[in-house]
Amino acid sequence: MIEIVKGTTPTLQFTFDSIDPTTITTAILTIKCRNTIVLRKELSEATVTSNAISWVLTQAETLGINGLTEVVANWLTTGGVRGVSKRTDVRFTSNPIEEVIS
């Protein structure tokens, strides 16, 4: 399952029921727009907990993604178990923040 925390630096979090994410040795987050890879992140850029892996997108990365996108995570554990998340479609939209300075 994927959970997305919205904002200028959103977090994409993948939770696991059947494996321990701390045994994952390789993981890749892939984001595609119109069948073209627009962003790829490695395990070294992720935060791993006892039940989830999450990647935080920078503001620059988020601004480079527009429209309907496909988000997928692939992984390999120390025991040789390979896995792939369910393909999730996410719509990234521009949401300018209006600030008032007085």
N, CA, C and O of each residue as an XYZ file, in Angstrom:
408
protein
N       0.837     -1.172      0.000
C       0.000      0.000      0.000
C       0.881      1.234      0.000
O       1.931      1.255      0.644
N       0.458      2.257     -0.718
C       1.203      3.504     -0.758
C       0.399      4.595     -0.067
O      -0.819      4.687     -0.222
N       1.088      5.398      0.677
C       0.470      6.556      1.312
C       1.261      7.769      0.876
O       2.492      7.747      0.888
N       0.562      8.837      0.488
C       1.223     10.036      0.017
C       0.880     11.185      0.942
O      -0.291     11.487      1.171
N       1.912     11.820      1.472
C       1.720     13.006      2.284
C       1.920     14.192      1.363
O       2.998     14.369      0.795
N       0.874     15.014      1.213
C       0.924     16.119      0.260
C       1.702     17.302      0.816
O       1.853     17.458      2.028
N       2.182     18.116     -0.085
C       2.920     19.316      0.271
C       3.971     19.585     -0.787
O       4.004     18.909     -1.815
N       4.829     20.565     -0.546
C       5.861     20.877     -1.527
C       6.975     19.847     -1.508
O       7.746     19.754     -2.464
N       7.072     19.077     -0.441
C       8.027     17.965     -0.370
C       7.272     16.725      0.097
O       7.412     16.307      1.246
N       6.463     16.128     -0.802
C       5.634     14.980     -0.399
C       6.466     13.746     -0.070
O       7.578     13.570     -0.567
N       5.898     12.899      0.780
C       6.505     11.627      1.140
C       5.685     10.503      0.518
O       4.464     10.459      0.663
N       6.368      9.596     -0.175
C       5.729      8.405     -0.731
C       6.134      7.247      0.155
O       7.310      6.890      0.226
N       5.151      6.655      0.836
C       5.433      5.601      1.812
C       4.772      4.299      1.394
O       3.580      4.261      1.087
N       5.561      3.239      1.387
C       5.086      1.899      1.045
C       5.142      1.052      2.307
O       6.211      0.886      2.895
N       3.994      0.511      2.731
C       3.948     -0.309      3.941
C       3.907     -1.789      3.542
O       3.404     -2.153      2.479
N       4.453     -2.629      4.430
C       4.576     -4.059      4.155
C       3.914     -4.866      5.256
O       4.043     -4.547      6.438
N       3.196     -5.928      4.855
C       2.572     -6.845      5.810
C       3.337     -8.157      5.907
O       3.439     -8.734      6.990
N       3.875     -8.635      4.791
C       4.429     -9.986      4.759
C       5.952    -10.060      4.835
O       6.502    -11.141      5.042
N       6.643     -8.934      4.670
C       8.105     -8.968      4.796
C       8.562     -7.855      5.730
O       7.841     -6.885      5.966
N       9.748     -8.010      6.246
C      10.353     -7.004      7.108
C      11.184     -6.073      6.218
O      12.192     -6.501      5.657
N      10.779     -4.815      6.082
C      11.515     -3.901      5.199
C      12.991     -3.719      5.566
O      13.794     -3.325      4.720
N      13.352     -4.004      6.823
C      14.757     -3.857      7.199
C      15.641     -4.928      6.562
O      16.867     -4.830      6.620
N      15.026     -5.964      5.947
C      15.798     -6.993      5.240
C      15.972     -6.649      3.763
O      16.599     -7.409      3.025
N      15.431     -5.527      3.328
C      15.542     -5.124      1.924
C      16.936     -4.556      1.674
O      17.386     -3.647      2.371
N      17.610     -5.110      0.666
C      18.972     -4.672      0.337
C      19.002     -3.727     -0.858
O      19.912     -2.908     -0.991
N      18.011     -3.847     -1.715
C      17.922     -2.994     -2.905
C      16.469     -2.587     -3.071
O      15.566     -3.418     -2.978
N      16.249     -1.302     -3.317
C      14.896     -0.819     -3.598
C      14.996      0.370     -4.537
O      15.902      1.195     -4.426
N      14.063      0.443     -5.451
C      14.033      1.538     -6.421
C      12.605      2.060     -6.515
O      11.662      1.292     -6.707
N      12.461      3.354     -6.379
C      11.188      4.040     -6.599
C      11.245      4.616     -8.007
O      12.198      5.310     -8.360
N      10.226      4.328     -8.809
C      10.171      4.835    -10.171
C       8.872      5.616    -10.356
O       7.792      5.152     -9.992
N       9.004      6.810    -10.928
C       7.837      7.629    -11.245
C       7.869      7.897    -12.739
O       8.853      8.409    -13.273
N       6.762      7.539    -13.415
C       6.653      7.710    -14.870
C       5.501      8.650    -15.214
O       4.447      8.621    -14.578
N       5.718      9.473    -16.218
C       4.661     10.290    -16.825
C       4.605      9.910    -18.296
O       5.614      9.969    -19.000
N       3.446      9.527    -18.747
C       3.251      9.146    -20.151
C       4.307      8.132    -20.617
O       4.907      8.292    -21.680
N       4.521      7.096    -19.814
C       5.448      5.993    -20.106
C       6.921      6.410    -20.182
O       7.746      5.669    -20.715
N       7.253      7.590    -19.652
C       8.637      8.046    -19.597
C       9.041      8.210    -18.140
O       8.330      8.852    -17.367
N      10.168      7.638    -17.761
C      10.638      7.781    -16.386
C      11.070      9.221    -16.156
O      11.944      9.739    -16.851
N      10.440      9.863    -15.164
C      10.783     11.244    -14.831
C      11.550     11.339    -13.520
O      12.176     12.361    -13.241
N      11.506     10.279    -12.711
C      12.234     10.290    -11.445
C      12.491      8.864    -10.999
O      11.627      7.993    -11.100
N      13.700      8.648    -10.504
C      14.093      7.347     -9.976
C      14.885      7.586     -8.699
O      15.812      8.396     -8.686
N      14.528      6.890     -7.627
C      15.237      7.045     -6.363
C      15.646      5.669     -5.844
O      14.910      4.692     -5.987
N      16.832      5.609     -5.240
C      17.397      4.364     -4.733
C      17.098      4.204     -3.237
O      16.606      5.126     -2.588
N      17.404      3.017     -2.709
C      17.210      2.728     -1.289
C      18.013      3.683     -0.412
O      17.571      4.038      0.680
N      19.180      4.097     -0.875
C      20.026      5.012     -0.092
C      19.347      6.360      0.163
O      19.748      7.095      1.066
N      18.321      6.685     -0.630
C      17.588      7.941     -0.468
C      16.301      7.754      0.346
O      15.531      8.699      0.520
N      16.074      6.543      0.838
C      14.822      6.210      1.529
C      15.025      6.134      3.035
O      16.145      6.029      3.537
N      13.900      6.191      3.730
C      13.862      5.927      5.164
C      13.184      4.577      5.337
O      12.098      4.349      4.804
N      13.827      3.678      6.084
C      13.298      2.334      6.287
C      12.935      2.168      7.759
O      13.738      2.467      8.642
N      11.717      1.687      8.014
C      11.275      1.369      9.376
C      10.913     -0.110      9.423
O      11.119     -0.832      8.448
N      10.381     -0.558     10.541
C      10.048     -1.984     10.689
C       8.868     -2.424      9.823
O       8.651     -3.624      9.652
N       8.101     -1.475      9.272
C       6.968     -1.871      8.431
C       6.819     -1.042      7.152
O       5.842     -1.213      6.422
N       7.779     -0.139      6.867
C       7.600      0.728      5.697
C       8.929      1.222      5.139
O       9.950      1.263      5.826
N       8.870      1.592      3.871
C       9.944      2.329      3.212
C       9.309      3.603      2.685
O       8.224      3.566      2.104
N       9.981      4.732      2.887
C       9.432      5.982      2.381
C      10.512      6.829      1.743
O      11.662      6.854      2.181
N      10.110      7.511      0.708
C      10.971      8.448      0.006
C      10.343      9.820      0.078
O       9.135      9.958     -0.113
N      11.143     10.842      0.352
C      10.681     12.220      0.348
C      11.135     12.844     -0.966
O      12.309     12.760     -1.330
N      10.208     13.463     -1.667
C      10.554     14.160     -2.898
C      10.935     15.597     -2.548
O      10.288     16.232     -1.716
N      11.967     16.095     -3.176
C      12.339     17.488     -2.957
C      11.366     18.389     -3.705
O      10.612     17.934     -4.565
N      11.395     19.656     -3.369
C      10.523     20.605     -4.059
C      10.860     20.631     -5.550
O       9.959     20.667     -6.388
N      12.146     20.612     -5.885
C      12.557     20.622     -7.291
C      12.046     19.373     -8.018
O      11.582     19.465     -9.155
N      12.129     18.212     -7.369
C      11.633     16.973     -7.981
C      10.124     17.059     -8.190
O       9.614     16.675     -9.242
N       9.420     17.560     -7.189
C       7.962     17.662     -7.279
C       7.545     18.607     -8.397
O       6.600     18.322     -9.132
N       8.246     19.735     -8.530
C       7.912     20.697     -9.574
C       8.176     20.144    -10.968
O       7.596     20.617    -11.946
N       9.058     19.134    -11.062
C       9.352     18.521    -12.350
C       8.356     17.454    -12.766
O       8.470     16.893    -13.856
N       7.389     17.170    -11.921
C       6.374     16.159    -12.208
C       5.042     16.865    -12.372
O       4.641     17.646    -11.510
N       4.357     16.598    -13.467
C       3.077     17.254    -13.693
C       2.105     16.276    -14.333
O       2.458     15.540    -15.255
N       0.900     16.279    -13.840
C      -0.127     15.443    -14.421
C      -0.186     14.055    -13.802
O       0.388     13.803    -12.742
N      -0.887     13.167    -14.480
C      -1.087     11.805    -14.001
C       0.220     11.030    -14.128
O       0.824     10.988    -15.200
N       0.646     10.423    -13.041
C       1.901      9.684    -13.029
C       1.683      8.284    -12.483
O       0.706      8.012    -11.785
N       2.608      7.412    -12.815
C       2.600      6.031    -12.321
C       3.736      5.903    -11.317
O       4.883      6.220    -11.630
N       3.420      5.440    -10.111
C       4.414      5.279     -9.053
C       4.534      3.797     -8.727
O       3.536      3.133     -8.447
N       5.780      3.275     -8.764
C       6.028      1.862     -8.495
C       7.321      1.733     -7.693
O       8.282      2.464     -7.933
N       7.340      0.797     -6.739
C       8.561      0.468     -6.008
C       8.903     -0.998     -6.268
O       8.022     -1.858     -6.277
N      10.182     -1.272     -6.478
C      10.701     -2.631     -6.645
C      11.719     -2.870     -5.539
O      12.396     -1.936     -5.110
N      11.837     -4.123     -5.068
C      12.792     -4.400     -3.999
C      13.303     -5.825     -4.053
O      12.728     -6.700     -4.701
N      14.429     -6.028     -3.333
C      15.057     -7.325     -3.178
C      15.499     -7.443     -1.732
O      16.118     -6.522     -1.200
N      15.186     -8.580     -1.076
C      15.558     -8.783      0.326
C      16.842     -9.604      0.430
O      17.319    -10.166     -0.556
N      17.388     -9.662      1.643
C      18.588    -10.469      1.894
C      18.339    -11.942      1.608
O      19.272    -12.673      1.274
N      17.100    -12.386      1.732
C      16.751    -13.780      1.460
C      16.479    -14.064     -0.006
O      16.108    -15.183     -0.358
N      16.659    -13.057     -0.877
C      16.448    -13.244     -2.312
C      15.018    -13.056     -2.773
O      14.697    -13.355     -3.923
N      14.145    -12.560     -1.890
C      12.752    -12.323     -2.275
C      12.676    -11.019     -3.059
O      13.088     -9.962     -2.583
N      12.141    -11.119     -4.269
C      11.937     -9.933     -5.109
C      10.473     -9.535     -5.025
O       9.585    -10.382     -4.930
N      10.240     -8.231     -5.063
C       8.862     -7.771     -5.014
C       8.673     -6.485     -5.776
O       9.622     -5.752     -6.052
N       7.435     -6.230     -6.105
C       7.064     -4.980     -6.766
C       5.725     -4.540     -6.187
O       4.835     -5.358     -5.952
N       5.599     -3.241     -5.961
C       4.346     -2.722     -5.426
C       3.274     -2.726     -6.499
O       3.563     -2.834     -7.691
N       2.065     -2.610     -6.066
C       0.958     -2.429     -7.000
C       1.155     -1.078     -7.674
O       1.495     -0.092     -7.022
N       0.943     -1.043     -8.963
C       1.066      0.222     -9.683
C       0.026      1.198     -9.146
O      -1.155      0.866     -9.039
N       0.471      2.391     -8.814
C      -0.423      3.414     -8.276
C      -0.351      4.640     -9.161
O       0.738      5.134     -9.453
N      -1.497      5.136     -9.589
C      -1.536      6.358    -10.378
C      -1.782      7.533     -9.446
O      -2.701      7.509     -8.628
N      -0.954      8.560     -9.578
C      -1.040      9.745     -8.744
C      -1.082     10.953     -9.661
O      -0.345     11.018    -10.646
N      -1.940     11.910     -9.341
C      -1.980     13.139    -10.127
C      -1.252     14.233     -9.358
O      -1.688     14.656     -8.287
N      -0.145     14.678     -9.919
C       0.585     15.802     -9.352
C       0.030     17.071     -9.990
O      -0.038     17.176    -11.214
N      -0.362     18.023     -9.170
C      -0.894     19.274     -9.697
C      -0.199     20.451     -9.036
O       0.261     20.375     -7.897
N      -0.139     21.524     -9.778
C       0.442     22.750     -9.254
C      -0.532     23.350     -8.245
O      -1.732     23.440     -8.507
N      -0.015     23.754     -7.109
C      -0.858     24.359     -6.071
C      -0.089     25.522     -5.449
O       0.475     25.392     -4.362
N      -0.070     26.676     -6.157
C       0.725     27.793     -5.654
C       0.216     28.261     -4.287
O      -0.987     28.320     -4.032
N       1.162     28.584     -3.432
C       0.825     29.069     -2.095
C       0.762     30.588     -2.144
O       1.695     31.247     -2.604
N      -0.325     31.123     -1.676
C      -0.470     32.581     -1.625
C      -0.107     33.045     -0.226
O      -0.706     32.615      0.760
N       0.873     33.921     -0.151
C       1.303     34.452      1.131
C       1.085     35.950      1.157
O       1.252     36.637      0.149
N       0.723     36.430      2.289
C       0.525     37.864      2.479
C       1.596     38.349      3.433
O       1.730     37.831      4.541
N       2.345     39.324      3.013
C       3.373     39.911      3.857
C       2.928     41.289      4.255
O       2.626     42.119      3.398
N       2.881     41.548      5.558
C       2.444     42.871      6.009
C       3.522     43.562      6.804
O       3.326     44.687      7.263
